[in-house]
Amino acid sequence: MAKGKNVLTTGDVARICHVAPRTVSKWFDNGQLKGYRIPGSKDRRIPLSELIRFMKVHNMPTAELAVGKIRVLIADSNEQTASALAGVLKGKADYEVQTAQSSFETGTIVRTFTPHVLLVSFLANGIDAMGVCKGIRDNEDLRTIKIIALINDLSDSEAAALLSKGFDGYVPYSAEPTEVIKRIEEAIAIIY
């Protein structure tokens, strides 16, 4: 499987799971395997994170998934904070991590690095977190990227509003590194 391929066809999934493509279609159609259909077509697409979740739930071997490391992009104008968090994520979770200090740089890196997860700061100067989220959600090729907001305390209604705008979760700036890693893994549905 090619590096950076976040979305798979039913044929890709069939080869990985050693089943017929029709079996994958049945899993998709009965809701066991989540994904989406290409507009104007009957073709199905399954996000890699969903396939990993499905395989772990059904005790299927994931060795053939040549997924490599989980890729995380940190968008924060505070270079020291971003670098410190990147160091922790590389060291404690063995993630592949890059940082961006502006909305433009974030957009550029998203296309070349193809992160599984984007951590985007709401306190950053020069980064429009809502605009970045909308840009990713509006692009079919990027929709599988999980977006987690780095934000201060939220009320329940503010958290619900954030999730309704396309974010997959949030984590406070003051969170311990293990909490950040936990939120990343929850977002990409890795089950241990």
Residue, then its C-alpha position, 0 to 999 in steps of 0.5 A: m500500500a502506498k505511503g499516505k494512502n488514507v482511503l481505500t477501495t473495496g478491492d484494496v480492502a479485499r486484498i488486505c483482508h484476503v476476502a472477495p471484493r463482494t464480501v467487503s461490499k457486504w460489510f460496507d452495506n450492512g454497516q460493519l465497515k464504515g465509509y462513503r460512496i463516491p458521488g454519482s457512482k456506486d463505488r465505495r471508499i473506506p478510510l484506512s483508520e476505519l479499516i484498522r478499527f474493523m480489523k482489530v474489532h474482528n481480531m484480524p491480523t493487521a500485519e499486511l497494513a504497511v501503515g507506517k507511523i501515524r502522521v501528525l501535523i501541529a498547527d500553532s504559531n508558537e514555535q516553541t510550544a509546537s516543537a515541544l509537543a512534537g518532541v513528546l509525540k515523537g518520543k512517547a508515541d513514535y509518531e511522525v510529526q511536522t509543525a506549521q506556523s500559519s494557515f497557508e503553511t498548514g494547507t501546504i503541509v497537509r497536501t504533501f505530508t498527508p497527516h492522519v491527524l491535525l492538531v490545530s491551535f485556537l490561540a495561534n496568531g496567523i492560523d484560522a482554525m475554523g477556516v483550516c477545518k472548513g478547507i479540509r472538510d470541503n476537500e474530498d481528498l482530505r476529509t479523512i484527516k482527523i482534526i483535533a482542536l488545541i483549546n482552553d476550557l470549553s463548556d458542553s455547548e461550546a464543545a458540541a458547537l466545535l464538533s458540529k463545525g467538523f472537528d473530531g475532538y479537542v484537547p486542552y493546552s494544559a493536557e498531559p502528553t499521555e492525554v494528547i496521545k489518547r485523544i489522537e488514538e481515539a480520533i483515528a480509532i485505534i483500539y488496543 
